Amino acid sequence: MVLAAGQGTRMKSAVPKVLHGIGGRTMLGHAMTAARELAPEHVAVVVRHEREQVAAAARELDEAALVVDQDEIPGTGRAVQCALDALDVRTHATRAADLVHSADEVHDTDGAHPLGDGLDGAVVVLAGDIPLLDGATLAELLAAHHADGNAVTVLTTELADATGYGRIVREPGTGDVTAIVEHKDATAEQRAIREINSSVYVFDAAVLRRGLDGLGSDNAQGEVYLTDVIASARAGGGAVRAVLSDDPMLVEGVNDRQALATLGAELNRRTLERWMREGVTVVDPATTWVDVDVELARDVTLLPGTQLHGATTVAEGATVGPDTTLTDVEVGERASVVRTHGSLAVIGADATVGPFAYLRPNTVLGARGKIGTFVETKNTEIGEGSKIPHLSYVGDATIGAESNIGAASVTVNYDGVHKHRTVIGSHARTGADNMFVAPVTIGDGAYTAAGSVVTRDVPAGALGVSRPQQKNIDGWVERRRAGTPAAEAAARSRDEGDEGAGGLGPQAKRELAEHNALTGAIPKVSRTGDAADPESSESA
């Protein structure tokens, strides 16, 4: 039973307390994960405050979980009573179905329920706001319960300051638990006790059922305390014992944002420590955050400022960081991911990403591929060895193997209504500042010229060019910007014939001569009388 009905007023949040996150899971997620590690026959989650949100989260975590509503009667005892009633109904229904299938008859048993009392065996109860509690600790508690034949077994710990916690009162000599006294109801002598209740228990189902039937709310808070079952169990001759944990933070609950942050930092510290013992290098644990469901291989290196969230996996020899955040990203062997933000993406072996890259969902980068500086990708497959090195947006695209995408390229994939796909083949070379207006296909081995707006398919091996012919207007600066430093520089260059600083280079000379020949323009005459010299400042 996971108790998740509390309001959590000290969180000061519209979000139910148990749905606040820590280490990549909600607190409810941590509790239900720990519970499931026991392989129980049933998991029941008790809800009340913000019932719909908590119930939906519980069912998302475990479709088979039984969601139980607590009524208006407050207290942990009432929460467990509601859960036990629901589990008894489920148990009776299962037994009845089994009898129908076996054709056995159900006989009257002198007023007792013909299908038995209901649930039997061990019942584990835990609060939904103890995020560091793990399945291994629950398994140890359950094993002790069975080994000692206890009626009730309580998980406890010791605190230097136990203010606010229920105190464990033990019997001198045997050490058995005689009572759990809530802080508000404790005497001065009892408040001096350092051993506290963790709100984690194992009950024998029959003992729990009898104890709950006699519970009342005659206490300082007017609640039905689950801890009052202890007295009932002892009165019935059952043994009530405690298992003391030497790790207080393992059983510490969350009541406010400060506690959430404290336990979050501690959970992260433990997570990193576990991975470092498995052969992962964490250069700066203080600035590195790794969720509990992340998987890391040996010889992975995490540099400062790295955050790995969700179901991210990093393969052997890969380096992530610095200043990188990945959520649900698969990083291949020996890959390097630097100053990158990515989600729901795949990075192949020996690939490089970043710095300052943005990998949006469904980006798949092949082995030895590159997504470089200031590159954004989305819903794109990039083949082995292909590169998008600089300043580009590539969305809704397929790129083959060993192709190179020029700087400042954009796949123009959205027409305002629909997204369209760009396909670039293998061993293609696209020029800088290309716009690929999708849907469009660039064939294998094709080239596109710099500055082109590509609106039609480019066949394999072809050169695609789409840009206006350049036109130079001679003397424009001196006429339209007279007196400016630019005009003065142009005049000096002309007068001095300075080809290197600003005059015409060899290519420009050839193009001007070709233009004059084609148009019939009268060639200029140089100072040396060479009529073919296009740099002459004197007309014929």
C-alpha positions, 0 to 999 in steps of 0.5 A, spaced: 500 500 500 502 506 497 499 512 501 498 518 497 492 522 499 495 527 503 495 535 501 502 537 502 500 544 504 507 546 506 509 545 499 505 551 497 503 548 490 498 547 485 501 540 484 500 534 489 506 533 493 507 526 491 507 528 484 513 533 485 519 530 481 526 528 484 532 524 480 527 524 474 521 521 477 515 523 481 516 521 489 510 517 487 514 514 482 519 512 487 515 509 492 511 505 486 518 503 483 520 500 490 514 497 491 514 493 485 521 490 486 518 486 491 514 483 486 507 483 490 501 480 488 497 487 489 499 494 489 494 499 492 495 507 491 490 511 496 488 517 493 484 523 496 487 530 495 487 532 487 485 525 486 484 525 478 492 527 477 494 522 482 490 517 480 492 518 473 499 518 475 499 512 478 495 508 473 501 511 468 506 508 472 503 501 473 496 499 469 495 494 474 495 498 480 489 499 484 487 506 486 483 507 492 479 513 494 480 515 502 473 518 504 473 524 509 475 521 515 483 523 516 489 519 518 493 514 515 489 508 519 483 510 515 487 510 509 490 503 510 483 501 512 480 504 505 485 500 501 484 493 505 477 494 504 478 494 497 483 489 496 478 484 500 473 486 495 478 484 489 480 478 493 473 475 494 472 477 487 478 473 485 476 467 489 469 467 487 471 467 479 476 461 481 470 457 484 466 458 478 471 455 473 472 449 478 465 448 479 466 448 487 460 450 491 460 455 496 457 453 503 455 457 509 460 458 514 456 460 520 456 467 519 463 468 516 464 470 509 463 464 505 470 466 501 474 467 507 476 474 510 479 477 504 487 478 503 492 474 507 499 474 508 504 480 509 502 487 507 507 492 506 505 499 507 509 505 505 508 513 504 508 516 498 513 522 500 519 518 501 523 518 495 530 515 497 527 508 500 529 503 495 526 496 494 532 493 497 531 496 504 523 494 503 526 486 501 530 486 508 524 489 512 520 483 509 525 478 510 526 480 517 518 480 518 518 473 515 524 470 519 521 473 526 514 471 525 512 478 527 505 481 527 508 487 525 515 490 523 516 497 523 522 500 519 525 505 524 532 510 524 535 515 529 535 522 529 539 527 533 533 532 533 527 527 532 522 533 533 515 532 529 516 525 528 513 519 532 517 516 537 519 508 538 517 506 545 521 499 546 520 494 551 526 493 556 530 487 555 526 484 549 527 490 545 520 489 542 516 495 540 510 497 545 508 503 542 509 508 536 507 515 539 506 521 535 510 527 537 504 531 539 501 526 543 508 524 546 510 526 554 517 529 555 520 523 556 518 520 550 520 526 546 527 525 548 527 518 544 531 519 538 529 513 534 523 515 530 518 511 525 519 512 518 512 510 516 514 504 513 511 497 515 509 490 514 503 487 517 500 480 517 493 482 514 489 478 519 492 482 525 492 489 520 484 487 519 483 486 527 487 492 529 483 497 524 476 495 526 478 498 533 481 504 531 478 511 533 481 518 533 482 520 540 488 524 539 491 531 539 490 531 531 483 528 531 486 523 526 485 515 525 493 513 527 495 507 523 500 506 529 495 505 534 494 498 530 501 496 534 497 496 541 492 491 538 497 487 535 500 486 542 494 485 545 493 479 541 499 476 543 503 478 536 510 480 536 511 487 534 519 489 532 523 494 529 528 494 523 533 500 525 536 503 519 543 506 520 541 511 514 536 516 516 536 520 509 533 513 506 527 514 510 526 521 510 520 524 508 519 531 504 514 536 507 516 542 503 521 545 497 527 545 502 526 538 503 525 536 496 532 540 494 536 537 500 533 530 498 534 531 491 541 533 492 543 527 496 539 522 491 544 525 485 550 524 490 548 517 491 547 516 483 553 519 481 557 515 487 554 508 484 556 510 477 563 512 479 564 505 482 562 502 476 567 506 472 564 512 470 569 519 470 565 524 473 570 530 473 565 535 477 560 531 481 557 538 484 555 540 477 553 534 474 546 531 475 544 524 473 537 521 473 536 515 476 534 511 470 540 514 466 544 508 464 552 509 463 557 504 461 564 504 463 569 509 461 564 514 460 566 521 462 562 526 464 564 534 464 562 539 468 555 542 467 552 536 465 545 534 466 542 527 463 535 526 464 530 520 463 532 514 459 538 517 456 544 512 455 551 513 454 555 508 451 563 506 453 568 511 452 563 517 450 564 524 453 559 528 454 559 536 456 561 540 459 555 544 459 550 539 456 543 537 457 540 531 454 533 528 455 532 521 453 538 521 448 542 515 446 549 516 445 554 511 442 561 509 443 566 514 443 562 519 441 563 526 443 557 531 445 559 538 447 555 544 450 549 541 447 541 541 448 538 534 446 532 530 447 529 524 444 535 523 439 540 518 437 548 519 436 552 514 433 558 511 435 564 516 434 560 522 432 561 529 434 556 534 436 557 541 438 559 546 441 552 550 441 548 544 438 540 543 439 538 536 437 530 536 437 526 529 437 527 524 432 534 526 430 538 520 428 546 522 427 550 516 424 556 513 426 562 518 425 557 523 423 558 531 425 553 536 428 557 542 429 556 549 432 550 553 432 546 547 428 539 545 430 536 539 427 529 535 428 526 529 425 532 528 421 536 522 419 544 523 418 547 518 415 554 515 417 560 520 416 555 525 414 557 532 417 552 539 418 558 543 421 556 550 422 550 555 423 544 551 419 537 548 421 536 541 418 529 539 419 524 533 416 530 531 412 534 525 410 541 525 409 545 519 406 552 517 408 559 521 407 555 528 405 557 535 407 552 540 408 555 547 407 554 553 412 548 557 413 544 552 410 536 551 411 531 546 410 525 550 408 520 544 411 514 548 413 509 551 408 504 554 413 500 548 413 504 542 412 511 539 413 515 537 407 521 532 407 528 534 404 532 528 401 540 529 400 543 523 398 550 520 399 557 523 398 553 530 396 556 536 397 551 542 398 554 549 398 554 555 403 547 559 404 543 554 401 535 554 402 532 547 400 525 548 399 521 542 401 519 537 398 526 536 394 531 531 393 538 532 392 541 526 388 547 522 390 554 525 389 550 532 387 553 538 388 549 545 389 552 552 389 553 557 394 547 562 395 542 557 391 535 557 393 534 549 391 526 548 389 527 543 384 530 536 384 538 536 383 539 529 379 545 525 381 552 527 380 549 534 377 551 541 380 544 545 382 545 553 381 539 557 383 542 565 384 541 571 379 548 573 375 552 578 379 552 585 376 557 590 378 556 598 377 562 601 376 564 608 380 557 607 384 561 609 391 564 615 388 558 618 385 553 616 390 557 616 397 562 622 395 566 624 401 566 618 405 572 614 407 569 608 402 569 613 396 576 616 398 579 608 398 576 607 392 579 613 388 586 611 391 585 604 389 583 606 382 589 612 381 594 607 384 592 601 380 592 597 387 589 590 385 591 587 392 587 592 396 581 594 392 582 594 385 580 588 380 583 581 381 585 577 375 578 574 375 574 580 375 579 583 369 577 577 365 570 577 366 570 585 364 574 583 358 569 578 356 563 582 358 566 588 353 567 583 348 560 580 348 557 587 348 561 591 343 563 596 349 569 600 347 575 597 351 579 602 356 586 604 354 591 603 359 597 608 361 601 603 357 597 603 351 595 596 352 588 596 349 586 590 352 588 592 359 581 593 363 584 597 368 585 603 364 582 609 367 583 612 360 577 611 355 579 610 347 
